[in-house]
């Protein structure tokens, strides 16, 4: 990926303007804007390094000494491109406040925690949900749409699952959730509180427990295949060598 393209994606994910980014780094706005458009000679290598350090790049990848805070909407392309550039697997979980019932959870934004244990890369990702744009399966931040992601393994009975999206949810304290959802900076220690909670739920080295398919999962799968309950019963009867009533 070209350096200026990488920088443009990171600016997009951080939700900042070119002017703001240039001002924060002490660089000339016009020079930064030209470089981002691919105009050669607008930023020296030294100034590019300063700019990338501000955007959270260190040693040719995302820095591990900070929490990266990004925002996406229904368009996952910027996130997909940056994850492909990093080339590491990330575990993810959806965070919700501790004192709310799942049935009352109708957010305008979803909050995801992403973590790459191999490089200790920490990401807090907020996905804004617009009521004007119908949410489709292709717009969900999950391993189906973003192959470098996988769900944190939560043993049966300890986690919560969103019935609308099948995404696993993790309850955290309201104070921490509100801070994660705000624009305030998040420390490595605060991010680590969630990782520690995950370790307590599923200690390292313990074999994952496989959840069996629930009736709800079974019914959803039959719907996806276009099968009606009576069709399934008929197939079961044939399989068992009985004549369907």
C-alpha positions in Angstrom: 0.0 0.0 0.0 1.3 3.5 -0.9 2.2 5.6 2.2 -0.2 8.4 1.3 -3.0 5.9 0.9 -2.3 4.4 4.3 -2.3 7.8 5.9 -5.6 8.7 4.2 -7.2 5.5 5.6 -6.0 6.2 9.1 -7.3 9.8 8.9 -10.6 8.4 7.8 -10.8 5.9 10.6 -9.8 8.5 13.2 -12.5 10.9 12.0 -10.2 13.9 11.9 -9.7 16.5 9.2 -6.5 17.1 7.2 -6.3 20.6 8.8 -6.5 19.1 12.3 -3.9 16.4 11.6 -1.5 18.9 10.0 -1.9 21.4 12.9 -1.4 18.7 15.5 1.9 17.7 13.9 3.1 21.2 13.1 3.1 20.5 9.4 1.9 22.7 6.6 -1.7 21.9 5.7 -1.2 22.5 2.0 1.8 20.2 1.9 0.0 17.5 3.8 -3.0 17.7 1.5 -0.9 17.5 -1.6 1.0 14.5 -0.3 -2.2 12.7 0.6 -3.3 13.2 -3.0 -0.1 11.5 -4.2 1.8 14.6 -5.2 5.5 13.8 -4.9 7.9 16.0 -3.0 5.3 17.6 -0.8 6.6 16.0 2.5 10.1 14.9 3.2 10.7 11.4 4.7 11.3 13.0 8.1 8.0 14.8 8.0 6.2 11.7 6.8 7.6 9.9 9.9 6.3 12.6 12.1 2.9 12.3 10.5 2.7 8.6 10.8 3.8 8.6 14.4 0.8 10.9 15.1 -1.4 8.5 13.2 -0.3 5.6 15.4 2.3 3.9 13.1 5.6 2.5 14.6 8.0 0.1 13.2 6.0 -0.4 10.0 2.8 -1.4 11.7 0.2 -0.2 14.2 1.9 0.9 17.4 1.5 -1.3 20.5 2.1 1.4 23.1 -1.3 3.0 22.6 -5.0 2.3 22.2 -6.1 3.1 18.6 -9.6 4.7 18.5 -11.4 4.4 15.2 -14.9 5.0 13.9 -16.6 3.3 10.9 -20.2 3.4 9.5 -21.8 0.9 7.2 -18.8 1.1 4.8 -16.2 -1.4 6.1 -13.6 -0.8 3.4 -11.3 1.5 5.4 -11.2 -1.0 8.2 -10.8 -4.0 5.8 -7.8 -2.3 4.1 -6.0 -1.4 7.3 -6.5 -4.9 8.8 -5.2 -6.4 5.6 -2.2 -4.1 5.7 -1.4 -5.1 9.3 -1.8 -8.8 8.4 -2.5 -10.0 11.9 -5.4 -11.9 13.4 -7.5 -9.9 15.8 -9.9 -11.2 18.4 -13.1 -9.1 18.9 -16.0 -8.6 21.2 -18.9 -6.3 21.4 -19.0 -4.2 24.6 -22.2 -3.1 26.3 -22.9 -1.4 29.7 -23.2 -3.7 32.7 -26.5 -2.3 33.9 -28.6 -2.7 30.8 -30.7 -5.6 29.6 -30.0 -7.0 26.2 -33.7 -6.6 25.2 -33.3 -2.8 25.8 -30.1 -2.5 23.8 -30.9 -0.5 20.7 -27.7 1.6 20.2 -27.0 4.2 17.6 -23.4 3.0 17.8 -21.8 -0.3 18.6 -18.5 -0.5 20.5 -16.0 -3.2 19.6 -12.8 -4.2 21.3 -10.2 -5.6 18.9 -6.9 -7.2 20.1 -4.0 -8.9 18.4 -2.1 -10.9 21.0 0.9 -11.6 18.6 1.7 -7.8 18.2 -0.2 -6.5 21.3 -2.2 -4.1 19.0 -5.2 -2.6 20.8 -8.1 -1.1 19.0 -11.4 0.4 20.2 -13.8 0.6 17.2 -17.1 2.4 17.2 -19.5 1.6 14.4 -22.1 4.3 13.9 -25.6 3.0 12.9 -27.6 5.3 10.7 -31.4 4.9 10.7 -31.5 6.2 7.2 -29.3 3.3 5.9 -30.8 -0.2 6.3 -28.3 -2.4 8.1 -27.4 -5.4 6.0 -25.3 -8.5 6.9 -22.5 -7.1 4.7 -22.1 -4.0 7.0 -21.6 -5.9 10.2 -18.2 -5.8 11.9 -17.7 -9.6 12.3 -15.4 -12.4 11.1 -17.7 -13.2 8.1 -17.1 -9.7 6.6 -13.6 -9.2 7.9 -11.7 -12.6 7.8 -8.8 -11.3 10.0 -11.2 -11.0 12.9 -12.4 -13.8 15.2 -14.7 -13.7 18.2 -13.2 -13.9 21.7 -14.0 -17.4 22.9 -16.6 -17.1 25.6 -17.6 -20.4 27.3 -21.3 -21.4 27.3 -23.2 -19.7 30.1 -20.8 -16.9 30.7 -21.4 -14.7 27.7 -24.4 -13.0 26.1 -25.4 -13.2 22.5 -27.3 -10.5 20.5 -30.2 -12.4 19.0 -30.4 -10.0 16.1 -26.8 -10.3 14.9 -25.6 -13.4 16.8 -22.6 -11.3 18.0 -21.3 -12.2 21.5 -21.6 -9.3 23.9 -19.6 -8.5 27.0 -20.9 -6.4 29.8 -18.4 -3.9 31.3 -18.8 -1.2 34.0 -20.9 1.8 32.9 -18.1 4.3 33.7 -15.6 2.4 31.6 -18.2 2.0 28.8 -19.1 5.7 28.7 -15.4 6.6 28.6 -14.7 4.2 25.7 -17.7 5.7 23.8 -16.5 9.2 24.4 -13.6 11.0 22.7 -11.4 10.8 25.8 -8.1 9.1 25.6 -8.0 5.5 26.8 -5.0 4.1 28.6 -3.4 0.7 28.1 -4.4 -0.1 31.7 -8.1 0.6 31.0 -8.0 -1.5 27.9 -6.2 -4.2 29.9 -9.1 -4.3 32.3 -11.2 -5.8 29.6 -8.5 -8.3 28.6 -8.2 -9.3 32.2 -12.0 -9.8 32.4 -11.8 -12.0 29.3 -9.0 -14.1 30.9 -11.1 -14.6 34.0 -14.0 -15.8 31.8 -11.8 -18.1 29.8 -8.4 -18.8 31.5 -5.4 -19.2 29.1 -4.7 -22.8 28.2 -8.2 -24.0 29.0 -9.8 -25.8 26.2 -12.7 -23.9 24.5 -16.2 -25.3 25.2 -18.1 -25.8 22.0 -21.7 -24.5 22.2 -24.2 -26.9 20.6 -26.8 -25.4 18.2 -29.8 -24.0 19.9 -33.4 -24.3 18.5 -33.2 -20.7 17.6 -30.0 -21.3 15.6 -31.6 -24.3 14.0 -34.7 -22.3 13.0 -32.6 -19.4 11.6 -30.5 -21.8 9.5 -33.7 -23.5 8.1 -35.0 -20.0 7.3 -31.7 -19.2 5.5 -32.1 -22.4 3.4 -35.7 -21.5 2.6 -37.1 -24.5 4.4 -40.4 -24.5 6.3 -40.9 -26.5 9.5 -43.1 -29.1 7.8 -40.4 -29.6 5.1 -37.9 -30.3 7.8 -40.3 -32.8 9.5 -40.9 -34.5 6.2 -37.1 -34.9 5.7 -36.7 -36.3 9.2 -39.5 -38.8 8.6 -38.0 -40.0 5.3 -34.6 -40.3 7.0 -36.1 -42.5 9.7 -37.9 -44.6 7.2 -41.3 -43.4 8.3 -44.1 -42.2 6.2 -44.9 -38.5 6.8 -48.4 -37.9 8.3 
